[in-house]
Amino acid sequence: MEETESARSVPSGAGMPPRRRARSARNKTIDLSIEDGQQYLARCLTLSGSAALPDVIDRTISGDCLEVLPLLPRGSVDLLICDPPYNQSRSFAGKRFSSKSHSGYAEYTEKWLCAALPLLKRTGSVYVCCDWKSGIDIVPVLERHLTIRNRITWQREKGRGAMRNWKSGMEDIWFATLSDSYTFNVDAVKVRRRVLAPYRENGQPKDWEETEEGRFRNTFPSNFWSDISVPYWSMPENTAHPTQKPEKLLAKLILASSNPGDLVLDPFLGSGSTSVTAKKLGRHFIGIEESAQYCVWAEKRLEMAESDRSIQGYRDGVFWDRNTSHEQLTAGKNAGSGEPPEA
Ligand SMILES: C[S@@+](CC[C@H](N)C(=O)[O-])C[C@H]1O[C@@H](n2cnc3c(N)ncnc32)[C@H](O)[C@@H]1O
């Protein structure tokens, strides 16, 4: 893209000191410093005025989404995926997000949601990630502006134990739409599960397949997701971002609620997971992230996606259940695919 008056590449030079750590050769974590990732930062945009779609499509915008969103073209986005800081005190690349009162977090949610919604098409869908505590405040705000369709619960096995409370082992992703006319591609998000009770009718498998890899059934996706791991050090998608979402999770949202060529917007891009997954699945994307450090990682991952479109746990058009690496590998070999299976 050519630079325009209002959309400029991020200047090089801004930065934090490079970090050096000895680590295992199998550790694939992306934690490139800003200094070492200048070429990636230079691919990001900063906006100083209204931007046209061709200026910002398939780009990472470095900046505060509350300032950037009003500069983007209205009515152009098919799918909005939002993973804002949850209502807990936490640092993102040195910038602290402080836990707020319920009304304070609701006000914060109202602000960014109202900045993002004008960009959505009438047929658009919205997903908002949260934990149980943030959800208490997010849901009434969503209800005021959108039709809530569902709550997806992601069982995430990683999490801190607590001495005087239950350990948090799940997160929610609220699904909402602007109107009753919206995209939902149910066949694109089926889950391939091992058949435990292989029922036969007239000697033939009923609703399941006998394959060289075992007995499987492609099932309708429910709103309880127990088949997705938090990215970890040996996965190529892993970065040092403290709250990175898995590509497998984003792939489900994107495949269900958009079509190839559609535009996906993430105003809290973090390490780039939404943009990277959208790119791998043939969608356009715009990501906004205020930390230059995370912008570097997002751009590095977007570059990696040029040569590797695989998404761990998704292959042959289905999402594979946990602990099926062996079967995925065999299926991949039989299909002549060299994509890696889910670990
Ligand atoms: C929960 S994380 C998102 C993680 C992301 N889904 C991923 O997979 O890496 C929230 C992100 O929003 C960024 N952020 C917080 N406030 C922001 C703002 N006003 N504008 C843009 N980014 C913001 C933080 O730096 C952080 O990376």
The ligand as an SDF file (V2000), in Angstrom:
LIG
                    3D

 27 29  0  0  0  0  0  0  0  0999 V2000
   -6.5880   -9.8450   26.0870 C   0  0  0  0  0  0  0  0  0  0  0  0
   -5.3280   -9.1820   25.1140 S   0  0  0  0  0  0  0  0  0  0  0  0
   -5.7050   -9.8060   23.4830 C   0  0  0  0  0  0  0  0  0  0  0  0
   -4.9120  -11.0310   23.1410 C   0  0  0  0  0  0  0  0  0  0  0  0
   -5.1210  -11.4830   21.7140 C   0  0  0  0  0  0  0  0  0  0  0  0
   -6.4450  -12.0040   21.5070 N   0  0  0  0  0  0  0  0  0  0  0  0
   -4.0770  -12.5350   21.3020 C   0  0  0  0  0  0  0  0  0  0  0  0
   -4.4650  -13.6470   20.8990 O   0  0  0  0  0  0  0  0  0  0  0  0
   -2.8940  -12.2800   21.4150 O   0  0  0  0  0  0  0  0  0  0  0  0
   -5.7660   -7.5060   25.0150 C   0  0  0  0  0  0  0  0  0  0  0  0
   -4.8440   -6.6800   24.1760 C   0  0  0  0  0  0  0  0  0  0  0  0
   -5.4080   -5.3970   23.9970 O   0  0  0  0  0  0  0  0  0  0  0  0
   -4.3680   -4.4320   24.0030 C   0  0  0  0  0  0  0  0  0  0  0  0
   -5.0360   -3.1590   24.3480 N   0  0  0  0  0  0  0  0  0  0  0  0
   -5.4960   -2.7470   25.5560 C   0  0  0  0  0  0  0  0  0  0  0  0
   -6.1090   -1.5630   25.4380 N   0  0  0  0  0  0  0  0  0  0  0  0
   -6.0450   -1.2230   24.1280 C   0  0  0  0  0  0  0  0  0  0  0  0
   -6.5180   -0.1280   23.3730 C   0  0  0  0  0  0  0  0  0  0  0  0
   -7.1820    0.8830   23.9650 N   0  0  0  0  0  0  0  0  0  0  0  0
   -6.2880   -0.0930   22.0490 N   0  0  0  0  0  0  0  0  0  0  0  0
   -5.6290   -1.1080   21.4280 C   0  0  0  0  0  0  0  0  0  0  0  0
   -5.1380   -2.1750   22.1010 N   0  0  0  0  0  0  0  0  0  0  0  0
   -5.3660   -2.2410   23.4250 C   0  0  0  0  0  0  0  0  0  0  0  0
   -3.3660   -4.9500   25.0020 C   0  0  0  0  0  0  0  0  0  0  0  0
   -2.0600   -4.4410   24.7500 O   0  0  0  0  0  0  0  0  0  0  0  0
   -3.4590   -6.4600   24.7780 C   0  0  0  0  0  0  0  0  0  0  0  0
   -2.4870   -6.9170   23.8750 O   0  0  0  0  0  0  0  0  0  0  0  0
  1  2  1  0
  2  3  1  0
  2 10  1  0
  3  4  1  0
  4  5  1  0
  5  6  1  0
  5  7  1  0
  7  8  2  0
  7  9  1  0
 10 11  1  0
 11 12  1  0
 11 26  1  0
 12 13  1  0
 13 14  1  0
 13 24  1  0
 14 15  1  0
 14 23  1  0
 15 16  2  0
 16 17  1  0
 17 18  1  0
 17 23  2  0
 18 19  1  0
 18 20  2  0
 20 21  1  0
 21 22  2  0
 22 23  1  0
 24 25  1  0
 24 26  1  0
 26 27  1  0
M  CHG  2   2   1   9  -1
M  END
$$$$
